[in-house]
Amino acid sequence: MDGILKWYGETGRIFWEYVLEYEGQPVFDHLREVWTVMRNAVERGLEAEGVLPGGLGLQRKASAYFRRASGMREGLRGRGLLFAYALAVSEENAAGTGLIVTAPTCGSAGVLPAVLYYLYKHHDVPEKRIIRALATAGLIGAIVKHNASISGAEVGCQGEIGVACAMAAAAVNQIFGGSPNQIEYAAEMGLEHHLGLTCDPVCGLVQIPCIERNAFAAARAMDANMYACLSDGRHNISFDKVVRTMLETGHDLPSLYKETSTGGLAKE
């Protein structure tokens, strides 16, 4: 991240332009396809009802949350809809009924689509800006994947939900006109405040507590964006430092908290 911010200081260009510079237009054509899959997953999940497969008897909630949230007063409606969109994608992934999203992983894939779909539907953000935000989100995920890990089996859920939150926070902040320093700050907060999060899925399924975590992380990404927007982008802990800390923390976690379903909530 420090290198990318240095590039910004030399060129005046922002994150999605960095992706265009080094990856080229074909990546944006691919991201347009990714956005289509994300959008379809949200809309498909909002219509689906019933019990998810796997033996836990977990009822789908996205459709009911969407209906209830739609009837709430304006101050509460947005948060409720955001929950519903995150649940929709996560439930579709857990059901395995269609094309699924990994952003950055299957278990954390509801966060980024939820915030982007919310802005697309309720803030009239055009698709072109959504695609550019996806490029920035992908860049954040790539930084973590290259320098640390996005694997729950290696570093716990902080590397999945934490990274998804960072990706979403950066994407939203860019859409709302944040500077590169504010975007970096939003991403840093999205990851920092998930440090130490364990991966302890009940019965080894990506359902409990995974699905709920996507909804809460989507809300936290929006909060990180707002916090960064109110700042001037200056802060003490850099994104790169948090990435290094996340990797160290993950290596320090006992194996029973890293996708083995032998500890934590999985024991209950």
C-alpha positions as a printed NumPy array, in Angstrom:
array([[  0.   ,   0.   ,   0.   ],
       [  2.842,   2.388,   0.794],
       [  4.155,   1.881,  -2.742],
       [  0.749,   2.587,  -4.271],
       [  0.33 ,   5.749,  -2.2  ],
       [  3.782,   6.862,  -3.348],
       [  2.643,   6.265,  -6.955],
       [ -0.42 ,   8.413,  -6.23 ],
       [  1.819,  11.186,  -4.892],
       [  3.897,  11.123,  -8.068],
       [  1.046,  10.851, -10.588],
       [ -2.044,  12.282,  -8.876],
       [ -4.043,   9.241,  -9.994],
       [ -6.092,   6.994,  -7.704],
       [ -6.465,   3.288,  -7.008],
       [ -8.646,   2.16 ,  -9.898],
       [ -6.301,   4.006, -12.276],
       [ -3.401,   2.058, -10.769],
       [ -5.226,  -1.164, -11.692],
       [ -5.854,   0.128, -15.208],
       [ -2.204,   1.137, -15.573],
       [ -0.795,  -2.249, -14.612],
       [ -3.561,  -4.697, -15.562],
       [ -5.172,  -3.045, -18.576],
       [ -8.741,  -2.819, -19.819],
       [ -9.384,  -6.609, -19.897],
       [ -9.495,  -6.627, -16.101],
       [-12.357,  -4.132, -16.164],
       [-14.221,  -6.301, -18.662],
       [-13.823,  -9.175, -16.203],
       [-14.977,  -6.998, -13.293],
       [-18.117,  -6.139, -15.228],
       [-18.869,  -9.865, -15.338],
       [-18.069, -10.155, -11.616],
       [-20.515,  -7.353, -10.851],
       [-23.225,  -9.112, -12.86 ],
       [-22.717, -12.307, -10.853],
       [-22.779, -10.343,  -7.592],
       [-25.953,  -8.507,  -8.509],
       [-27.663, -11.707,  -9.608],
       [-26.652, -13.442,  -6.379],
       [-28.227, -10.676,  -4.296],
       [-31.459, -10.693,  -6.264],
       [-31.672, -14.483,  -6.392],
       [-31.038, -14.705,  -2.651],
       [-33.738, -12.159,  -1.838],
       [-36.325, -14.33 ,  -3.562],
       [-35.253, -17.681,  -2.105],
       [-36.826, -19.187,   0.99 ],
       [-36.557, -22.449,   2.903],
       [-33.855, -24.32 ,   4.787],
       [-30.215, -24.393,   3.74 ],
       [-28.704, -27.809,   3.052],
       [-26.139, -29.326,   5.382],
       [-27.992, -30.647,   8.421],
       [-28.103, -27.574,  10.686],
       [-31.671, -26.768,   9.655],
       [-30.721, -23.128,   9.17 ],
       [-33.586, -21.113,   7.755],
       [-32.869, -18.565,   5.036],
       [-33.421, -15.038,   6.364],
       [-32.625, -12.656,   3.502],
       [-36.135, -12.541,   2.065],
       [-37.784, -11.866,   5.426],
       [-35.161,  -9.286,   6.376],
       [-35.706,  -7.51 ,   3.07 ],
       [-39.484,  -7.338,   3.579],
       [-39.18 ,  -6.121,   7.152],
       [-36.477,  -3.604,   6.377],
       [-38.483,  -2.195,   3.465],
       [-41.229,  -1.218,   5.905],
       [-38.966,   0.514,   8.395],
       [-38.633,   4.252,   8.752],
       [-35.901,   5.87 ,   6.725],
       [-33.293,   6.06 ,   9.465],
       [-33.338,   2.28 ,   9.986],
       [-34.253,   1.063,   6.52 ],
       [-30.807,   1.401,   4.991],
       [-29.058,  -0.721,   7.618],
       [-31.757,  -3.382,   7.398],
       [-31.524,  -3.569,   3.612],
       [-27.748,  -3.823,   3.84 ],
       [-28.148,  -6.804,   6.173],
       [-30.605,  -8.41 ,   3.754],
       [-28.29 ,  -8.028,   0.758],
       [-25.339,  -9.549,   2.62 ],
       [-27.473, -12.438,   3.841],
       [-28.787, -13.028,   0.327],
       [-25.347, -13.636,  -1.178],
       [-24.071, -15.649,   1.777],
       [-27.136, -17.879,   1.749],
       [-26.827, -18.425,  -1.985],
       [-23.198, -19.428,  -1.498],
       [-24.131, -21.79 ,   1.332],
       [-26.872, -23.343,  -0.791],
       [-24.66 , -23.737,  -3.857],
       [-27.638, -23.215,  -6.161],
       [-26.068, -20.887,  -8.706],
       [-22.938, -19.023,  -9.681],
       [-21.303, -18.025,  -6.426],
       [-19.138, -15.116,  -5.409],
       [-15.726, -15.231,  -3.746],
       [-14.829, -11.768,  -2.491],
       [-12.24 , -12.639,  -1.281],
       [-13.537, -16.058,  -0.161],
       [-16.769, -18.004,  -0.358],
       [-17.452, -17.579,   3.347],
       [-16.929, -13.809,   3.318],
       [-18.499, -13.084,  -0.051],
       [-21.622, -11.276,   1.119],
       [-19.882,  -8.133,   2.336],
       [-18.68 ,  -6.464,  -0.857],
       [-21.747,  -7.277,  -3.011],
       [-24.025,  -5.992,  -0.24 ],
       [-22.467,  -2.547,   0.017],
       [-22.125,  -2.139,  -3.751],
       [-25.676,  -3.295,  -4.431],
       [-26.979,  -0.949,  -1.743],
       [-25.244,   2.029,  -3.334],
       [-26.323,   0.924,  -6.806],
       [-30.003,   0.599,  -5.829],
       [-30.451,   3.342,  -3.252],
       [-27.832,   5.971,  -4.106],
       [-28.127,   5.7  ,  -7.906],
       [-24.419,   4.972,  -8.322],
       [-23.878,   4.126, -12.02 ],
       [-22.395,   0.806, -13.031],
       [-19.218,   2.432, -14.329],
       [-18.368,   3.71 , -10.858],
       [-19.292,   0.342,  -9.338],
       [-16.781,  -1.354, -11.649],
       [-14.08 ,   1.132, -10.672],
       [-14.861,   0.514,  -7.009],
       [-14.538,  -3.217,  -7.635],
       [-11.084,  -2.604,  -9.072],
       [-10.069,  -0.803,  -5.885],
       [-11.579,  -3.55 ,  -3.726],
       [ -9.685,  -6.169,  -5.712],
       [ -6.47 ,  -4.23 ,  -5.269],
       [ -6.96 ,  -4.213,  -1.485],
       [ -7.605,  -7.946,  -1.492],
       [ -4.566,  -8.577,  -3.683],
       [ -2.307,  -6.641,  -1.307],
       [ -3.404,  -8.826,   1.599],
       [ -3.25 , -12.055,  -0.378],
       [  0.297, -11.267,  -1.564],
       [  1.679, -10.044,   1.766],
       [ -0.326, -12.137,   4.239],
       [ -3.283, -14.474,   3.669],
       [ -7.018, -14.594,   2.967],
       [ -7.303, -18.207,   4.155],
       [ -9.312, -19.   ,   7.257],
       [ -7.322, -22.212,   7.556],
       [ -4.118, -20.182,   7.824],
       [ -5.04 , -17.01 ,   9.728],
       [ -8.617, -17.438,  10.925],
       [-11.68 , -15.468,   9.925],
       [ -9.815, -12.157,  10.24 ],
       [ -8.286, -13.049,   6.877],
       [-11.706, -13.655,   5.345],
       [-14.301, -11.356,   6.895],
       [-11.665,  -8.806,   7.911],
       [-10.295,  -8.552,   4.395],
       [-13.78 ,  -8.493,   2.871],
       [-14.643,  -5.58 ,   5.171],
       [-11.462,  -3.753,   4.174],
       [-12.212,  -4.282,   0.481],
       [-15.776,  -3.034,   0.877],
       [-14.798,  -0.03 ,   3.004],
       [-12.246,   1.066,   0.403],
       [-14.714,   0.608,  -2.443],
       [-17.432,   2.635,  -0.716],
       [-15.033,   5.387,   0.283],
       [-13.904,   5.766,  -3.312],
       [-17.514,   5.971,  -4.488],
       [-18.186,   8.753,  -1.98 ],
       [-15.211,  10.72 ,  -3.265],
       [-12.58 ,   9.855,  -0.679],
       [ -8.953,  10.733,  -1.31 ],
       [ -6.445,   7.861,  -1.635],
       [ -5.379,   8.497,   1.956],
       [ -8.983,   8.302,   3.138],
       [ -9.533,   5.133,   1.092],
       [ -6.44 ,   3.581,   2.683],
       [ -7.716,   4.622,   6.111],
       [-11.13 ,   3.056,   5.5  ],
       [ -9.487,  -0.205,   4.424],
       [ -7.175,  -0.132,   7.424],
       [-10.093,   0.218,   9.833],
       [-12.052,  -2.53 ,   8.112],
       [ -9.216,  -4.975,   8.741],
       [ -7.924,  -3.618,  12.075],
       [-11.227,  -4.027,  13.853],
       [-11.459,  -7.683,  12.887],
       [ -7.993,  -8.606,  14.15 ],
       [ -8.025, -11.893,  16.05 ],
       [-11.359, -13.089,  14.651],
       [-11.411, -16.872,  14.761],
       [-12.699, -19.287,  12.124],
       [-14.832, -21.834,  13.988],
       [-17.722, -22.905,  11.733],
       [-20.309, -25.156,  13.339],
       [-20.173, -28.644,  11.809],
       [-17.618, -27.36 ,   9.302],
       [-20.326, -25.612,   7.279],
       [-20.037, -22.047,   5.995],
       [-23.282, -21.117,   7.742],
       [-22.943, -20.475,  11.497],
       [-21.499, -17.974,  12.424],
       [-20.303, -17.124,   8.91 ],
       [-23.53 , -15.855,   7.36 ],
       [-24.319, -13.405,  10.166],
       [-20.733, -12.151,  10.121],
       [-21.184, -11.032,   6.523],
       [-24.125,  -8.83 ,   7.473],
       [-22.299,  -7.232,  10.397],
       [-19.112,  -6.721,   8.378],
       [-21.077,  -4.982,   5.622],
       [-22.387,  -2.524,   8.198],
       [-18.902,  -2.098,   9.647],
       [-17.545,  -1.331,   6.169],
       [-20.065,   1.485,   5.828],
       [-19.082,   2.772,   9.264],
       [-15.369,   2.659,   8.367],
       [-16.16 ,   4.659,   5.251],
       [-18.013,   7.302,   7.237],
       [-15.264,   7.527,   9.84 ],
       [-12.638,   7.968,   7.111],
       [-14.764,  10.529,   5.274],
       [-14.921,  12.674,   8.407],
       [-11.129,  12.581,   8.707],
       [ -8.389,  14.135,   6.614],
       [ -6.954,  10.674,   5.974],
       [ -4.08 ,  11.003,   8.425],
       [ -3.758,   8.261,  11.048],
       [ -1.089,   6.413,  13.017],
       [ -1.456,   2.765,  11.964],
       [ -0.946,   2.123,   8.25 ],
       [ -2.781,  -0.511,   6.249],
       [  0.503,  -2.327,   5.633],
       [  1.161,  -2.548,   9.386],
       [ -2.29 ,  -3.997,   9.996],
       [ -1.745,  -6.582,   7.252],
       [  1.523,  -7.67 ,   8.887],
       [ -0.144,  -7.773,  12.298],
       [ -3.009,  -9.838,  10.93 ],
       [ -0.568, -12.42 ,   9.556],
       [  1.333, -12.587,  12.86 ],
       [ -1.905, -12.852,  14.828],
       [ -3.13 , -15.615,  12.549],
       [  0.031, -17.625,  13.005],
       [ -0.316, -17.244,  16.778],
       [ -3.892, -18.603,  16.795],
       [ -4.171, -22.259,  17.823],
       [ -5.221, -24.588,  15.01 ],
       [ -8.592, -25.297,  16.657],
       [ -9.593, -21.707,  15.743],
       [ -8.565, -21.958,  12.091],
       [-11.298, -23.704,  10.108],
       [-10.889, -27.049,  11.878],
       [-14.248, -26.814,  13.686],
       [-12.623, -28.206,  16.834],
       [-12.851, -25.118,  19.041],
       [-14.803, -21.98 ,  19.79 ],
       [-18.397, -21.852,  18.601],
       [-17.944, -25.104,  16.688],
       [-17.848, -27.008,  19.989],
       [-21.275, -25.703,  20.949]])
